[in-house]
C-alpha cells in the first residue's frame, strides 16, 4: 500500500473515530507492515540455518501479530478500545520477544539485526498509539 493511499484512508477514517490520532495510527500501520516483512524474511532465512528454530518461530509469530494488529487498526468503525489496548500490549510483548531473540544473532546475521530494529520500531509505534488512545478514554470515577 502506498503512503498516498494510506494517508487517504486515514483521512477518511477520521469521521469514524473522532479524536483518534490519525498520525499515530498511520505510523503504527506502517511500522506493522515493515515489521511483518522483516520478520517474514528473517524467519525464511533462519529456516536454512541449524539452531535457528526458536528465532524462526518467534519471527513467524511476530509477523502474524503485526498483520492482525494492522488489520484491526484499519477497521476504526468497529474499534473497541479495551480490545485494541489488549492487542497493542500483546503486539508489544510479541515484538519484544522477537527483538530479544534476534538481537542474540544480530552480529552474525543482518536479517536478524534488521528484524530486531523493525520490532523495536513497532513497539515504539504501539506505545505512541496507546498513549493517544488513553487520552481519548473518559476519566474513571
Phi, psi and omega in degrees: 000132181283158178298323178297316179295318179298316179299318179296318179295319180294321179297318178295331182285342183305320181290336180281330183229075180302136179090348181290137178282097184294330178293318178295322178295315179296318178300319180294315180299316179293320178294320178297318179297314180295319181292319178302316180294316181296318180294320179296316179294320180295314179300319180297315179294321181298327184298339179266005183242131179295140176081008183251020183298316181296317179298314180299317181295315178297322178295318179295319177299316181294319177301317179296317179296319178300315181297315181294317179299315180299315181295322177295320180293334181277004177241060186295335181293333182254016185287129172252120187304315183297315181290325179292319178298318178296321179295317179295321177295318178295321178299316180296318180296318180293315179295323178296315179298317179295315180299316180299317179293314182295326179296332178293340182245003189297327181290332182266334187227117178299324181296326177290320179296315180294323179294315179300319178296319179295322177296319178295323178293320180291327177295318177298317180294323177295316179300316180296318180293319179296320177298318179297317182291323178298325179293337180275341185284141178294147179293142178286147179270000000 
